[in-house]
């Protein structure tokens, strides 16, 4: 018996609510549709057993073992089944290689099964580790917070450009701790009416943990005066918008610190030394460690996009960070050399 004839190949097209499985060996043996919930997985496995002849072992192929297919992959591996991870690029190429215009769940599942049949020994085992999955979910959550915070920051820029034309000269970062405290307390120049340099200095010192000085208060009041009258109709509503955005940004920052704290705890359970490299912090390390490989591609002449685009971006940013670190080290070394040379 040929090696390929010893297996039954089960390709599964995965969805949020349900999955579709197609079973083949040399030809299609059956199709099974079942819900995406653990209680339905046992019945699915029993239906597969009914199709198995003596001496044959089933092999399961899943594209998305980190998303909709994670629960099924975990169930099958826990029950001693052989589960392979099929890169979507492979099944996409399989669909394109046939003269057909059909697009259905059954056909997609069959293409996954065909990949199993033809490339079984080259496919990686599916490993839906709970720890990696949890880290990946935290990274996704943090990315969502970063994106939302970026949108809020743009909204704040828009509002402040109307209230304080010279606002970019107030603070180095518009969403820094001291800046947010200032925008919340003084969302527009009208709220600064009657505020003395001493009072503003006291406020800034407290908000910045004594990092700001009298000069900062003087500079702000001077810039506000130079900008001229900016109060408009419905100013109270405009002030409310600034304060609302500031509250939301502060909330996102706090949530991000919670997520990063959880990431730190989970990353400590892994035996990775990524953070020991210059330029790699906790966030970068946690994004690299559990990255899920799987991305579709389209056939046209362009630079290679094989692999995970998020991982490509991480390595690019990492390279930039490494260059920056190297420059800093070189600058420090040059300065040290010049100082020691002059001293001698």
C-alpha positions, 0 to 999 in steps of 0.5 A: 500500500502506498504511503498516501493510501494509509490516510484519510484526508479531512480538509476543513473550511473554517467559519465563525458559526460553523465549519465545513469538512470534506473527506477524501483519499483518492476521491471525495468520500463525503462532506460534513457540516457542523457548528463551531462549538465543542459540543459539536466536535465530538459528533464530527469526530464520530462521523469521521470514524464511520468513514474510516476503513481498517488500517487507515488513519485520519489527518485533519487540515486547518487554515486558521488554527489561531482564529476560528479554527483554534477550538477545533484544533485544540479539541482534535489534538487533545483527542490524539488526532493528527492536525496539520496547519495549511497556509492559506497561500497554498489553498489559494494556489490550489483553487487557482490551479483548477479550471473552475469558477466555483467558490463555495465552502465545500470547494474551499474545504476540498482544496485544503484536503488536496493540500493535505494529500499532496504535501502532508510531509511538508506541512507543520503540525498545528500547535494551538498553545493557550499561552501563545494564543493569550499573548497574541490576543493581548498584542491584538488588544494593545494594537487596537488601543494604539490605533484608537489612541492615534485617532483620538490624538488627531481629534485633539489636534483638530480641536486645539488648532481652533482654540490655541493656534500656537498649541504645538509650542506649549508642550513637546507632546500633545498627549503627554501627562502634563499636556493632558492635564492642561487641556482638561483644566484649560480647554480654551483660552477663555478658561485662562481668563484671570489666571496669573503666572503664579497660579498657572505655575503651581498647576503645571508643577503639580501636573508635571511632578515639578518638571515644569517651571515659571518659564513654561507658564510665562511662555504659554500665557504669552503665546495665548496673548499673541494668538488673539481672540479665539472664543467662538459661539457655543464655546462651552460645547467646544470645551466639552469636546476637548475634555471628552477627548482628553478623558478618552485618551487618558483611559486608553493610556491606562488600559494600555498599561494594564495590557502591558502588565499582563503581557509582562506576566505571560512573557515571563513564562516563556524562555525567550531572551528577546528583550536582552537585545538592544532595541527590543522592548516588551511590546516588540518581543511579545509581538514576535514570540507568538506570531501566527503564520498565515497570509494569502497572496495574489499572483503578480510581479512584485516583491515577495510577500510570503509569510506574515506581513505583521512580522515583516513590519516588526523586523523592519521597525526592529532594524530601524531601532537597531540602527538608532541604538548603534548611532547612539553608541557610536556618538557616545563613543566618539564623544568619549574619545574626544573628551579623553583626547582633549584631556590628554 
